[in-house]
């Protein structure tokens, strides 16, 4: 690896100083840092770190995710591979590790703690406590991924506690996931070993958890957006906070990453050194990452930006290698396989039939920018002896199709998406990745579902004769194609969904979370409509 020199204004975050500096990089590490005189251009920072992300949600394999992330100065991620694990089990985790190590980027994977996420859905695989222990013994696996089963923690579920014990035995952190949990219950959850939470959606909840010793990750993804609610806490609690995206679709990753959160925090009046501590150093400190902190002897993991307001990236280095420069990624593409598991047959319109009912329908109500949903009652629209979608009332049908075997289709109702025509479908559906579809009529819905089945995974849109799809052949949730091409194709189908009336800022990301049972209040799995507050089904399929 060739030696190189950089000059710029070095931002020393711990010392809270900025000074003109020449940095010499040798053998991938920082050899010398020399203070110089005279004006220099640009600012040199430690690289940005996404403190909690499911790479799979970008619809890109890790090597392609890295090609986009480095454009924005991201040098490392804390990556939970539980999406692919729910489809392929340990094999899926190994796929992510193997693909990620082929490119110059710091992927730090966790051992998925909740596969399947709940017993109320059909997943493609399971990972038990013994397998979790074996994964945690691998040096590439740095932590136990988010423990979504907080009821299991609080109730002392033996299998849950065994998974946590494996991490504690090895001295590895345990990530939490407890939306809305506060007070004594939150304290018990934290005392059991949970060290972080990225699910806080109010400042009050985040402050409660911070005061009880938890690290809080401010999440700003494609669907869940908590930055505005939580950023005021950065003024006083920056030492125990981090930035993360959690789930970010490819079009968003093209535009920006953690650097955009830094810019927004600065604009909101947060001290720049506190912002950069959160974005660059806190994940290293909490997780013990082998990522450079801009010190002599450290790996040369750094970024050069134009200024400390917009954080436009000029250059990104990882282990001394220039991986992005002037808006161009220098990470090469690598070949990758396409492991998958898809075993259901095409569906017919009759599979979506819902018999007429006399009472009100219980309806899912999504909120833009949030993972939680509301629930409301609406009178049905009846036609030919069946309950049907009524786009004029914003009453749409939602369906979940088991992708792992042939089974009855689960149906329910949703209001708030605003779709006026057609249907959209996806098998990027957290966490089990069955097919979820929403539509204004059964014909378009079944065609959208069958497009996903025919492609053995992906997202689709049908509006009468107009049909669009994006194949995702890796576990049905990721593409091996060029990251820019995936982002372009996704953006086209996303914009078309919005042109059909969908009011959500990220229609497909919103759709994917309608099957996420561990987030309140009302969701749907392939087994039926589910109450996230009581953790029980509220009605069987097609009721």
VENVENGI-V32005 format. One record per residue. N is the residue number from 1. BURIAL is b if it has 9 or more other ideal C-beta (glycine too) atoms within 8 Angstrom, else e. D_LAST is the distance of its C-alpha to the last C-alpha in Angstrom with 1 decimal. Layout:
# VENVENGI-V32005
N_BURIAL_D_LAST + N_BURIAL_D_LAST
This chain:
# VENVENGI-V32005
1_e_63.8 + 2_e_66.1 + 3_b_67.3 + 4_e_66.6 + 5_e_67.4 + 6_b_65.5 + 7_b_66.8 + 8_b_64.9 + 9_b_64.2 + 10_b_62.8 + 11_b_60.2 + 12_b_60.9 + 13_b_57.9 + 14_e_59.1 + 15_e_62.5 + 16_e_61.1 + 17_e_63.7 + 18_e_63.9 + 19_e_67.1 + 20_b_68.4 + 21_b_68.2 + 22_b_68.9 + 23_b_66.6 + 24_b_67.7 + 25_b_65.2 + 26_e_66.4 + 27_e_64.6 + 28_b_61.2 + 29_b_62.2 + 30_b_63.9 + 31_b_67.6 + 32_e_69.0 + 33_b_68.1 + 34_e_71.2 + 35_e_71.5 + 36_b_73.3 + 37_e_74.9 + 38_e_74.4 + 39_e_71.2 + 40_b_68.5 + 41_e_65.3 + 42_b_61.7 + 43_b_60.1 + 44_b_59.5 + 45_b_56.5 + 46_b_54.8 + 47_b_51.8 + 48_b_48.3 + 49_b_45.6 + 50_b_41.9 + 51_b_41.1 + 52_b_37.5 + 53_b_35.9 + 54_b_33.5 + 55_b_35.6 + 56_b_32.8 + 57_b_31.1 + 58_b_34.1 + 59_b_33.1 + 60_b_36.7 + 61_b_38.2 + 62_b_40.5 + 63_b_43.7 + 64_b_42.4 + 65_b_40.9 + 66_b_44.4 + 67_b_46.0 + 68_b_44.3 + 69_b_44.3 + 70_b_48.1 + 71_b_48.7 + 72_b_47.7 + 73_b_49.7 + 74_b_47.1 + 75_b_48.8 + 76_b_46.3 + 77_b_42.7 + 78_b_40.9 + 79_b_38.2 + 80_b_35.2 + 81_b_34.2 + 82_b_30.9 + 83_b_29.0 + 84_b_30.8 + 85_b_31.0 + 86_b_27.2 + 87_b_27.7 + 88_b_31.1 + 89_b_32.1 + 90_b_35.8 + 91_b_36.7 + 92_b_34.9 + 93_b_36.9 + 94_e_40.1 + 95_b_39.3 + 96_b_39.2 + 97_b_42.4 + 98_e_44.3 + 99_b_43.4 + 100_b_44.1 + 101_e_47.5 + 102_e_48.8 + 103_b_49.2 + 104_e_51.3 + 105_b_48.6 + 106_b_47.8 + 107_b_44.3 + 108_b_43.6 + 109_b_40.5 + 110_b_38.8 + 111_b_37.3 + 112_b_33.5 + 113_b_32.5 + 114_b_28.7 + 115_b_27.9 + 116_b_25.0 + 117_b_24.3 + 118_b_21.8 + 119_e_20.5 + 120_b_16.9 + 121_b_17.2 + 122_b_19.0 + 123_b_22.5 + 124_b_25.4 + 125_b_27.9 + 126_e_28.9 + 127_b_32.1 + 128_e_33.4 + 129_b_36.1 + 130_e_38.8 + 131_b_37.9 + 132_b_37.7 + 133_b_41.2 + 134_e_42.6 + 135_b_41.2 + 136_b_42.7 + 137_e_46.1 + 138_e_46.2 + 139_e_48.4 + 140_e_46.1 + 141_b_43.3 + 142_b_44.2 + 143_b_41.5 + 144_b_38.2 + 145_b_35.4 + 146_b_33.1 + 147_b_31.9 + 148_b_28.3 + 149_b_27.5 + 150_b_29.4 + 151_e_27.7 + 152_b_29.2 + 153_b_32.5 + 154_b_32.5 + 155_e_31.5 + 156_e_34.0 + 157_b_31.9 + 158_e_34.7 + 159_b_33.5 + 160_b_33.0 + 161_b_36.5 + 162_b_38.0 + 163_b_37.0 + 164_b_38.5 + 165_e_41.6 + 166_b_42.2 + 167_b_42.4 + 168_b_44.6 + 169_e_46.9 + 170_e_47.5 + 171_e_47.9 + 172_b_45.1 + 173_b_43.0 + 174_b_39.3 + 175_b_37.1 + 176_b_34.6 + 177_b_31.2 + 178_b_30.2 + 179_b_28.7 + 180_b_29.5 + 181_b_31.2 + 182_b_34.4 + 183_e_37.2 + 184_e_37.7 + 185_b_34.5 + 186_b_35.6 + 187_b_39.0 + 188_b_37.8 + 189_b_35.9 + 190_b_39.0 + 191_e_41.3 + 192_b_39.3 + 193_b_40.6 + 194_b_38.3 + 195_b_40.7 + 196_b_38.8 + 197_b_35.7 + 198_b_34.6 + 199_b_31.5 + 200_b_33.4 + 201_b_32.3 + 202_e_34.7 + 203_b_38.4 + 204_e_38.2 + 205_b_35.8 + 206_b_38.1 + 207_b_41.2 + 208_b_40.0 + 209_b_39.4 + 210_b_42.7 + 211_e_44.6 + 212_b_43.2 + 213_e_44.6 + 214_b_41.8 + 215_b_42.2 + 216_b_39.9 + 217_b_39.1 + 218_b_38.6 + 219_b_35.8 + 220_b_35.8 + 221_b_33.7 + 222_b_32.0 + 223_b_28.9 + 224_b_29.9 + 225_b_33.1 + 226_b_34.7 + 227_b_38.3 + 228_e_38.9 + 229_b_37.6 + 230_b_39.5 + 231_b_42.7 + 232_e_44.8 + 233_b_44.7 + 234_b_46.8 + 235_b_49.9 + 236_e_50.1 + 237_b_47.8 + 238_b_48.6 + 239_e_49.9 + 240_b_46.5 + 241_b_44.3 + 242_b_43.3 + 243_b_41.7 + 244_b_38.8 + 245_b_36.3 + 246_b_33.5 + 247_b_31.8 + 248_b_33.8 + 249_b_33.2 + 250_b_36.3 + 251_b_37.1 + 252_b_37.4 + 253_b_39.5 + 254_b_41.9 + 255_e_42.6 + 256_e_43.1 + 257_b_42.3 + 258_b_43.7 + 259_b_46.8 + 260_b_44.8 + 261_b_43.7 + 262_b_47.4 + 263_b_48.4 + 264_b_45.8 + 265_b_47.0 + 266_b_50.6 + 267_e_49.9 + 268_e_48.2 + 269_e_51.5 + 270_b_50.9 + 271_e_54.1 + 272_b_54.3 + 273_b_55.3 + 274_b_52.3 + 275_b_50.0 + 276_b_51.6 + 277_b_51.6 + 278_b_47.8 + 279_b_47.3 + 280_b_50.0 + 281_b_51.1 + 282_b_48.6 + 283_b_46.4 + 284_b_49.6 + 285_e_50.6 + 286_b_47.3 + 287_b_46.4 + 288_e_50.0 + 289_b_49.6 + 290_e_52.6 + 291_b_52.6 + 292_b_55.8 + 293_b_56.4 + 294_b_59.4 + 295_e_62.1 + 296_e_65.0 + 297_e_64.0 + 298_b_60.3 + 299_b_58.4 + 300_b_58.8 + 301_b_55.2 + 302_b_55.7 + 303_b_55.1 + 304_b_57.4 + 305_b_56.1 + 306_e_57.8 + 307_e_57.5 + 308_e_55.6 + 309_e_53.7 + 310_e_51.8 + 311_b_52.0 + 312_e_52.4 + 313_b_53.1 + 314_b_56.2 + 315_b_56.2 + 316_b_54.2 + 317_b_55.8 + 318_b_54.3 + 319_b_56.7 + 320_b_59.5 + 321_b_58.0 + 322_b_57.3 + 323_b_53.7 + 324_b_53.3 + 325_b_55.9 + 326_e_55.9 + 327_e_52.3 + 328_e_52.4 + 329_b_50.8 + 330_e_53.3 + 331_b_51.0 + 332_e_51.0 + 333_e_48.0 + 334_e_47.5 + 335_e_46.0 + 336_b_42.8 + 337_e_40.7 + 338_e_37.0 + 339_b_35.3 + 340_b_31.6 + 341_b_28.7 + 342_b_26.3 + 343_e_25.1 + 344_b_22.1 + 345_e_22.5 + 346_e_21.9 + 347_b_18.5 + 348_e_18.1 + 349_e_16.4 + 350_e_14.4 + 351_b_12.8 + 352_b_11.2 + 353_b_9.9 + 354_b_6.8 + 355_e_7.6 + 356_e_9.3 + 357_e_8.6 + 358_e_11.7 + 359_e_11.5 + 360_e_11.8 + 361_b_9.5 + 362_b_10.4 + 363_b_12.4 + 364_b_14.5 + 365_b_18.2 + 366_b_20.6 + 367_b_24.3 + 368_e_27.1 + 369_e_29.3 + 370_b_27.1 + 371_b_24.7 + 372_b_23.1 + 373_b_20.3 + 374_b_19.6 + 375_b_16.5 + 376_e_16.3 + 377_e_14.5 + 378_b_14.7 + 379_e_14.3 + 380_b_12.3 + 381_b_14.5 + 382_e_14.1 + 383_e_16.1 + 384_e_16.6 + 385_e_13.7 + 386_b_11.1 + 387_b_10.1 + 388_b_12.7 + 389_b_14.6 + 390_e_17.5 + 391_b_20.3 + 392_e_22.6 + 393_e_20.4 + 394_b_19.8 + 395_b_16.1 + 396_b_15.2 + 397_b_12.4 + 398_b_12.6 + 399_b_12.1 + 400_b_13.6 + 401_b_15.3 + 402_b_17.2 + 403_b_20.8 + 404_b_22.4 + 405_e_21.1 + 406_e_19.0 + 407_e_15.4 + 408_e_11.9 + 409_b_11.1 + 410_b_8.8 + 411_b_7.8 + 412_b_7.9 + 413_b_10.7 + 414_b_14.3 + 415_b_17.4 + 416_b_21.0 + 417_b_21.7 + 418_b_23.3 + 419_b_22.9 + 420_e_24.2 + 421_b_24.2 + 422_b_23.1 + 423_b_21.1 + 424_b_22.0 + 425_b_21.1 + 426_b_22.7 + 427_b_22.8 + 428_b_24.8 + 429_b_21.8 + 430_b_22.9 + 431_b_23.4 + 432_b_22.2 + 433_b_22.5 + 434_b_19.6 + 435_b_19.0 + 436_b_17.3 + 437_b_17.2 + 438_b_16.8 + 439_b_17.7 + 440_b_18.5 + 441_b_17.7 + 442_b_16.1 + 443_e_19.7 + 444_b_21.1 + 445_b_18.2 + 446_b_18.5 + 447_b_22.2 + 448_b_22.2 + 449_b_20.2 + 450_b_22.6 + 451_b_25.5 + 452_b_24.7 + 453_b_24.3 + 454_e_27.6 + 455_b_29.3 + 456_b_28.2 + 457_b_27.2 + 458_b_27.7 + 459_b_26.4 + 460_b_26.0 + 461_b_25.8 + 462_b_25.4 + 463_b_26.4 + 464_e_27.1 + 465_e_30.3 + 466_b_30.7 + 467_b_29.5 + 468_b_30.4 + 469_b_29.9 + 470_b_31.5 + 471_b_31.7 + 472_b_31.6 + 473_b_32.9 + 474_b_33.6 + 475_b_30.6 + 476_b_28.5 + 477_b_29.2 + 478_b_33.0 + 479_b_35.6 + 480_b_39.2 + 481_e_40.4 + 482_e_42.8 + 483_b_41.3 + 484_e_42.6 + 485_e_41.1 + 486_b_37.6 + 487_b_37.9 + 488_e_39.1 + 489_b_36.3 + 490_b_33.6 + 491_b_35.2 + 492_b_35.1 + 493_b_31.4 + 494_b_30.7 + 495_e_32.9 + 496_b_31.3 + 497_b_27.8 + 498_b_29.5 + 499_e_31.2 + 500_b_27.9 + 501_b_27.4 + 502_b_25.8 + 503_e_27.4 + 504_b_27.1 + 505_e_30.4 + 506_b_28.9 + 507_b_25.8 + 508_b_25.3 + 509_b_26.2 + 510_b_23.7 + 511_b_21.0 + 512_b_22.1 + 513_b_21.5 + 514_b_17.9 + 515_b_17.3 + 516_b_20.1 + 517_b_18.6 + 518_b_22.1 + 519_b_22.4 + 520_b_20.8 + 521_b_18.9 + 522_b_15.4 + 523_b_14.8 + 524_b_12.5 + 525_b_13.7 + 526_b_13.2 + 527_b_11.5 + 528_b_8.8 + 529_b_9.2 + 530_b_12.5 + 531_b_14.9 + 532_b_18.3 + 533_e_20.2 + 534_e_19.2 + 535_b_18.4 + 536_e_15.3 + 537_b_11.6 + 538_b_9.7 + 539_e_6.2 + 540_e_5.7 + 541_b_5.5 + 542_b_3.8 + 543_e_0.0
